[in-house]
Amino acid sequence: MNEIESFKAVEIGRLAIEMEDAGHDVIHMEYGQPTAPLPPSVKQIVKQAIDKPVPGYWESTELRRSLAMDYKLRYGADVSPEQIFLTCGASPALVLALSAGFKPGARIAMARPGYVAYRNTVRGLGYKAVEIACGIDSRYQISLDKLKQINPLPDGLIVASPANPTGTIIPPKDMRAIADYCKQYDIRIISDEIYHRLSFGMETLSMSALSKRAFIVNSFSKYFCLPGWRIGWLVVPDDMIDAVNARLTNYFLTAPSLSQMAALEAMNNENYYNGFLDIYAQNRKLMFSGLEALGFKNIAPPDGAFYAYADMTAFGDNSLEFCKQLLRDTGVATTPGIDFDPVEGHKFVRFSYPQSTDQVETALGRLKAWLKTRA
Ligand SMILES: Cc1ncc(COP(=O)(O)O)c(C=O)c1O
């Protein structure tokens, strides 16, 4: 079994909580977790549900149907309810896709930088993580050219658009080219679409519309602001339904019943959730220009999500120490780039900004004053 590393964001998060418990005012930019309150109709559904017996091991047929319908309406993709598997967030969906989709020893490609769990889950399950170095020149995203350079061909490819930690989107033309290449060479795609619907202009294509063989990972943790409810889903290609079903029922059983009910009702509250997009867009503008003005470099303008991934080499080259010290001195919690990139990440910091604009302004102000003391 391969060794895997823990999230440094969690280490920072624990330190942040300790400081908060000791009375410090902490601004949490370390996790990508929107914390908006539940819309009233979701609250009502949940309150009503707990007055009745809550279903035990249960799958909401209606939620599976609604999600399948959403693929048709949003992307024009034919996805049946039988292809939708409900999970405790995107994290188990990734485990299911990897463990059902690949044989032991498979080589799975992914962008570096990329979401920390990709390389660690791939390794933890006994596969080989093939990291594709992606720099500012490609907005930290994979492209067909980069894919073609992988030799021998990988068995699988993880695609994330918008991506964590950068928020960058793979343009539709490139997405199609990647899907075609993977079809040609029998490379199974896992597309993590958890930041879909959080984009600032650029179209986000779903792999479900481009490939019948792709797994699609998604959850209610980001756009729907329900990270603590642990509810997500996996779209499973037809040839993998039995394999995923066997794994889901053995490894995880069902998703929490109340969370399934909340998620179904959340889908009826688009206007409420769309309201947050303006706040994220405003925060994005502030962060992007604010960080550049302070001397951070190589920030790819985020096309989506709520992250800015910034080169901090003007201030040192140990991102973990930088983040810890910044937190201790100012109460601003951030994530060191080493979570996302074991090679270059010591030079980068990720700022997560789904908070109020006031908090983002305060965080930038504290960062500015702190950097002055270090100059
Ligand atoms: C790209 C990406 N995929 C998956 C996850 C895990 O999400 P969930 O909370 O739905 O398990 C995250 C969480 O931050 C993420 O950023």
The ligand as an ORCA input file, in Angstrom:
! r2SCAN-3c Opt
* xyz 0 1
  C     -12.200     19.632     -6.345
  C     -12.871     19.007     -5.170
  N     -13.386     17.781     -5.304
  C     -13.986     17.165     -4.249
  C     -14.072     17.775     -3.015
  C     -14.728     17.047     -1.860
  O     -16.021     17.521     -1.726
  P     -17.139     16.912     -0.767
  O     -17.292     17.873      0.358
  O     -18.386     16.896     -1.599
  O     -16.707     15.557     -0.361
  C     -13.552     19.059     -2.846
  C     -13.625     19.739     -1.535
  O     -13.140     20.812     -1.319
  C     -12.939     19.683     -3.957
  O     -12.404     20.911     -3.866
*
